[in-house]
């Protein structure tokens, strides 16, 4: 699946996107797999309360299933003004 990173998440990881092969069943499981990769991923996903996730461009939750999902995007909360 494609995994996209935006704003400071992208800065910490050093990539805007990547293809990930995963056996994760939920977003939270995917996050755990990513955290285990390297320190830069652990830093980016250290505080999930500071992150939002979208599955196939639909805002979602970290306990959402990944079955059938083609794209996961991680980004900080947005504020309007």
MODELLER restraints for C-alpha pairs under 7 A, 6 or more apart:
rsr = mdl.restraints
at = mdl.atoms
rsr.add(forms.Gaussian(group=physical.xy_distance, feature=features.Distance(at['CA:1:A'], at['CA:19:A']), mean=5.58, stdev=0.5))
rsr.add(forms.Gaussian(group=physical.xy_distance, feature=features.Distance(at['CA:1:A'], at['CA:20:A']), mean=5.42, stdev=0.5))
rsr.add(forms.Gaussian(group=physical.xy_distance, feature=features.Distance(at['CA:1:A'], at['CA:21:A']), mean=6.55, stdev=0.5))
rsr.add(forms.Gaussian(group=physical.xy_distance, feature=features.Distance(at['CA:1:A'], at['CA:70:A']), mean=5.02, stdev=0.5))
rsr.add(forms.Gaussian(group=physical.xy_distance, feature=features.Distance(at['CA:1:A'], at['CA:71:A']), mean=5.76, stdev=0.5))
rsr.add(forms.Gaussian(group=physical.xy_distance, feature=features.Distance(at['CA:2:A'], at['CA:17:A']), mean=6.87, stdev=0.5))
rsr.add(forms.Gaussian(group=physical.xy_distance, feature=features.Distance(at['CA:2:A'], at['CA:18:A']), mean=5.78, stdev=0.5))
rsr.add(forms.Gaussian(group=physical.xy_distance, feature=features.Distance(at['CA:2:A'], at['CA:19:A']), mean=4.65, stdev=0.5))
rsr.add(forms.Gaussian(group=physical.xy_distance, feature=features.Distance(at['CA:2:A'], at['CA:20:A']), mean=6.27, stdev=0.5))
rsr.add(forms.Gaussian(group=physical.xy_distance, feature=features.Distance(at['CA:2:A'], at['CA:70:A']), mean=6.28, stdev=0.5))
rsr.add(forms.Gaussian(group=physical.xy_distance, feature=features.Distance(at['CA:2:A'], at['CA:71:A']), mean=4.76, stdev=0.5))
rsr.add(forms.Gaussian(group=physical.xy_distance, feature=features.Distance(at['CA:2:A'], at['CA:72:A']), mean=6.32, stdev=0.5))
rsr.add(forms.Gaussian(group=physical.xy_distance, feature=features.Distance(at['CA:3:A'], at['CA:17:A']), mean=5.47, stdev=0.5))
rsr.add(forms.Gaussian(group=physical.xy_distance, feature=features.Distance(at['CA:3:A'], at['CA:18:A']), mean=5.41, stdev=0.5))
rsr.add(forms.Gaussian(group=physical.xy_distance, feature=features.Distance(at['CA:3:A'], at['CA:19:A']), mean=6.20, stdev=0.5))
rsr.add(forms.Gaussian(group=physical.xy_distance, feature=features.Distance(at['CA:3:A'], at['CA:20:A']), mean=6.71, stdev=0.5))
rsr.add(forms.Gaussian(group=physical.xy_distance, feature=features.Distance(at['CA:3:A'], at['CA:71:A']), mean=5.86, stdev=0.5))
rsr.add(forms.Gaussian(group=physical.xy_distance, feature=features.Distance(at['CA:3:A'], at['CA:72:A']), mean=4.83, stdev=0.5))
rsr.add(forms.Gaussian(group=physical.xy_distance, feature=features.Distance(at['CA:3:A'], at['CA:73:A']), mean=5.72, stdev=0.5))
rsr.add(forms.Gaussian(group=physical.xy_distance, feature=features.Distance(at['CA:4:A'], at['CA:16:A']), mean=5.87, stdev=0.5))
rsr.add(forms.Gaussian(group=physical.xy_distance, feature=features.Distance(at['CA:4:A'], at['CA:17:A']), mean=4.23, stdev=0.5))
rsr.add(forms.Gaussian(group=physical.xy_distance, feature=features.Distance(at['CA:4:A'], at['CA:18:A']), mean=6.67, stdev=0.5))
rsr.add(forms.Gaussian(group=physical.xy_distance, feature=features.Distance(at['CA:4:A'], at['CA:72:A']), mean=6.19, stdev=0.5))
rsr.add(forms.Gaussian(group=physical.xy_distance, feature=features.Distance(at['CA:4:A'], at['CA:73:A']), mean=4.49, stdev=0.5))
rsr.add(forms.Gaussian(group=physical.xy_distance, feature=features.Distance(at['CA:4:A'], at['CA:74:A']), mean=6.25, stdev=0.5))
rsr.add(forms.Gaussian(group=physical.xy_distance, feature=features.Distance(at['CA:5:A'], at['CA:16:A']), mean=5.15, stdev=0.5))
rsr.add(forms.Gaussian(group=physical.xy_distance, feature=features.Distance(at['CA:5:A'], at['CA:17:A']), mean=5.89, stdev=0.5))
rsr.add(forms.Gaussian(group=physical.xy_distance, feature=features.Distance(at['CA:5:A'], at['CA:73:A']), mean=5.89, stdev=0.5))
rsr.add(forms.Gaussian(group=physical.xy_distance, feature=features.Distance(at['CA:5:A'], at['CA:74:A']), mean=5.13, stdev=0.5))
rsr.add(forms.Gaussian(group=physical.xy_distance, feature=features.Distance(at['CA:5:A'], at['CA:75:A']), mean=6.24, stdev=0.5))
rsr.add(forms.Gaussian(group=physical.xy_distance, feature=features.Distance(at['CA:6:A'], at['CA:16:A']), mean=6.65, stdev=0.5))
rsr.add(forms.Gaussian(group=physical.xy_distance, feature=features.Distance(at['CA:6:A'], at['CA:74:A']), mean=6.34, stdev=0.5))
rsr.add(forms.Gaussian(group=physical.xy_distance, feature=features.Distance(at['CA:6:A'], at['CA:75:A']), mean=4.97, stdev=0.5))
rsr.add(forms.Gaussian(group=physical.xy_distance, feature=features.Distance(at['CA:7:A'], at['CA:75:A']), mean=6.49, stdev=0.5))
rsr.add(forms.Gaussian(group=physical.xy_distance, feature=features.Distance(at['CA:9:A'], at['CA:44:A']), mean=5.48, stdev=0.5))
rsr.add(forms.Gaussian(group=physical.xy_distance, feature=features.Distance(at['CA:9:A'], at['CA:75:A']), mean=6.40, stdev=0.5))
rsr.add(forms.Gaussian(group=physical.xy_distance, feature=features.Distance(at['CA:10:A'], at['CA:16:A']), mean=5.44, stdev=0.5))
rsr.add(forms.Gaussian(group=physical.xy_distance, feature=features.Distance(at['CA:12:A'], at['CA:40:A']), mean=5.92, stdev=0.5))
rsr.add(forms.Gaussian(group=physical.xy_distance, feature=features.Distance(at['CA:12:A'], at['CA:44:A']), mean=5.70, stdev=0.5))
rsr.add(forms.Gaussian(group=physical.xy_distance, feature=features.Distance(at['CA:13:A'], at['CA:40:A']), mean=5.29, stdev=0.5))
rsr.add(forms.Gaussian(group=physical.xy_distance, feature=features.Distance(at['CA:13:A'], at['CA:41:A']), mean=5.77, stdev=0.5))
rsr.add(forms.Gaussian(group=physical.xy_distance, feature=features.Distance(at['CA:13:A'], at['CA:44:A']), mean=6.54, stdev=0.5))
rsr.add(forms.Gaussian(group=physical.xy_distance, feature=features.Distance(at['CA:24:A'], at['CA:30:A']), mean=5.14, stdev=0.5))
rsr.add(forms.Gaussian(group=physical.xy_distance, feature=features.Distance(at['CA:25:A'], at['CA:65:A']), mean=5.67, stdev=0.5))
rsr.add(forms.Gaussian(group=physical.xy_distance, feature=features.Distance(at['CA:25:A'], at['CA:66:A']), mean=5.48, stdev=0.5))
rsr.add(forms.Gaussian(group=physical.xy_distance, feature=features.Distance(at['CA:25:A'], at['CA:67:A']), mean=6.81, stdev=0.5))
rsr.add(forms.Gaussian(group=physical.xy_distance, feature=features.Distance(at['CA:26:A'], at['CA:63:A']), mean=5.69, stdev=0.5))
rsr.add(forms.Gaussian(group=physical.xy_distance, feature=features.Distance(at['CA:26:A'], at['CA:64:A']), mean=5.40, stdev=0.5))
rsr.add(forms.Gaussian(group=physical.xy_distance, feature=features.Distance(at['CA:26:A'], at['CA:65:A']), mean=4.26, stdev=0.5))
rsr.add(forms.Gaussian(group=physical.xy_distance, feature=features.Distance(at['CA:26:A'], at['CA:66:A']), mean=5.15, stdev=0.5))
rsr.add(forms.Gaussian(group=physical.xy_distance, feature=features.Distance(at['CA:27:A'], at['CA:62:A']), mean=4.88, stdev=0.5))
rsr.add(forms.Gaussian(group=physical.xy_distance, feature=features.Distance(at['CA:27:A'], at['CA:63:A']), mean=5.94, stdev=0.5))
rsr.add(forms.Gaussian(group=physical.xy_distance, feature=features.Distance(at['CA:27:A'], at['CA:64:A']), mean=5.93, stdev=0.5))
rsr.add(forms.Gaussian(group=physical.xy_distance, feature=features.Distance(at['CA:27:A'], at['CA:65:A']), mean=6.55, stdev=0.5))
rsr.add(forms.Gaussian(group=physical.xy_distance, feature=features.Distance(at['CA:27:A'], at['CA:66:A']), mean=6.43, stdev=0.5))
rsr.add(forms.Gaussian(group=physical.xy_distance, feature=features.Distance(at['CA:28:A'], at['CA:62:A']), mean=5.05, stdev=0.5))
rsr.add(forms.Gaussian(group=physical.xy_distance, feature=features.Distance(at['CA:28:A'], at['CA:63:A']), mean=5.88, stdev=0.5))
rsr.add(forms.Gaussian(group=physical.xy_distance, feature=features.Distance(at['CA:34:A'], at['CA:41:A']), mean=5.97, stdev=0.5))
rsr.add(forms.Gaussian(group=physical.xy_distance, feature=features.Distance(at['CA:35:A'], at['CA:41:A']), mean=4.93, stdev=0.5))
rsr.add(forms.Gaussian(group=physical.xy_distance, feature=features.Distance(at['CA:35:A'], at['CA:42:A']), mean=4.24, stdev=0.5))
rsr.add(forms.Gaussian(group=physical.xy_distance, feature=features.Distance(at['CA:35:A'], at['CA:45:A']), mean=6.57, stdev=0.5))
rsr.add(forms.Gaussian(group=physical.xy_distance, feature=features.Distance(at['CA:36:A'], at['CA:42:A']), mean=6.87, stdev=0.5))
rsr.add(forms.Gaussian(group=physical.xy_distance, feature=features.Distance(at['CA:50:A'], at['CA:76:A']), mean=6.02, stdev=0.5))
rsr.add(forms.Gaussian(group=physical.xy_distance, feature=features.Distance(at['CA:50:A'], at['CA:77:A']), mean=6.92, stdev=0.5))
rsr.add(forms.Gaussian(group=physical.xy_distance, feature=features.Distance(at['CA:51:A'], at['CA:74:A']), mean=6.69, stdev=0.5))
rsr.add(forms.Gaussian(group=physical.xy_distance, feature=features.Distance(at['CA:51:A'], at['CA:75:A']), mean=5.66, stdev=0.5))
rsr.add(forms.Gaussian(group=physical.xy_distance, feature=features.Distance(at['CA:51:A'], at['CA:76:A']), mean=4.62, stdev=0.5))
rsr.add(forms.Gaussian(group=physical.xy_distance, feature=features.Distance(at['CA:51:A'], at['CA:77:A']), mean=6.20, stdev=0.5))
rsr.add(forms.Gaussian(group=physical.xy_distance, feature=features.Distance(at['CA:52:A'], at['CA:74:A']), mean=5.86, stdev=0.5))
rsr.add(forms.Gaussian(group=physical.xy_distance, feature=features.Distance(at['CA:52:A'], at['CA:75:A']), mean=5.38, stdev=0.5))
rsr.add(forms.Gaussian(group=physical.xy_distance, feature=features.Distance(at['CA:52:A'], at['CA:76:A']), mean=5.73, stdev=0.5))
rsr.add(forms.Gaussian(group=physical.xy_distance, feature=features.Distance(at['CA:52:A'], at['CA:77:A']), mean=5.96, stdev=0.5))
rsr.add(forms.Gaussian(group=physical.xy_distance, feature=features.Distance(at['CA:53:A'], at['CA:59:A']), mean=6.05, stdev=0.5))
rsr.add(forms.Gaussian(group=physical.xy_distance, feature=features.Distance(at['CA:53:A'], at['CA:60:A']), mean=5.69, stdev=0.5))
rsr.add(forms.Gaussian(group=physical.xy_distance, feature=features.Distance(at['CA:53:A'], at['CA:61:A']), mean=6.48, stdev=0.5))
rsr.add(forms.Gaussian(group=physical.xy_distance, feature=features.Distance(at['CA:53:A'], at['CA:72:A']), mean=6.97, stdev=0.5))
rsr.add(forms.Gaussian(group=physical.xy_distance, feature=features.Distance(at['CA:53:A'], at['CA:73:A']), mean=5.55, stdev=0.5))
rsr.add(forms.Gaussian(group=physical.xy_distance, feature=features.Distance(at['CA:53:A'], at['CA:74:A']), mean=4.73, stdev=0.5))
rsr.add(forms.Gaussian(group=physical.xy_distance, feature=features.Distance(at['CA:53:A'], at['CA:75:A']), mean=6.44, stdev=0.5))
rsr.add(forms.Gaussian(group=physical.xy_distance, feature=features.Distance(at['CA:54:A'], at['CA:60:A']), mean=5.18, stdev=0.5))
rsr.add(forms.Gaussian(group=physical.xy_distance, feature=features.Distance(at['CA:54:A'], at['CA:72:A']), mean=5.79, stdev=0.5))
rsr.add(forms.Gaussian(group=physical.xy_distance, feature=features.Distance(at['CA:54:A'], at['CA:73:A']), mean=5.13, stdev=0.5))
rsr.add(forms.Gaussian(group=physical.xy_distance, feature=features.Distance(at['CA:54:A'], at['CA:74:A']), mean=6.73, stdev=0.5))
rsr.add(forms.Gaussian(group=physical.xy_distance, feature=features.Distance(at['CA:55:A'], at['CA:69:A']), mean=6.48, stdev=0.5))
rsr.add(forms.Gaussian(group=physical.xy_distance, feature=features.Distance(at['CA:55:A'], at['CA:71:A']), mean=5.80, stdev=0.5))
rsr.add(forms.Gaussian(group=physical.xy_distance, feature=features.Distance(at['CA:55:A'], at['CA:72:A']), mean=4.79, stdev=0.5))
rsr.add(forms.Gaussian(group=physical.xy_distance, feature=features.Distance(at['CA:55:A'], at['CA:73:A']), mean=6.59, stdev=0.5))
rsr.add(forms.Gaussian(group=physical.xy_distance, feature=features.Distance(at['CA:56:A'], at['CA:69:A']), mean=6.36, stdev=0.5))
rsr.add(forms.Gaussian(group=physical.xy_distance, feature=features.Distance(at['CA:56:A'], at['CA:70:A']), mean=6.23, stdev=0.5))
rsr.add(forms.Gaussian(group=physical.xy_distance, feature=features.Distance(at['CA:56:A'], at['CA:71:A']), mean=4.89, stdev=0.5))
rsr.add(forms.Gaussian(group=physical.xy_distance, feature=features.Distance(at['CA:56:A'], at['CA:72:A']), mean=6.33, stdev=0.5))
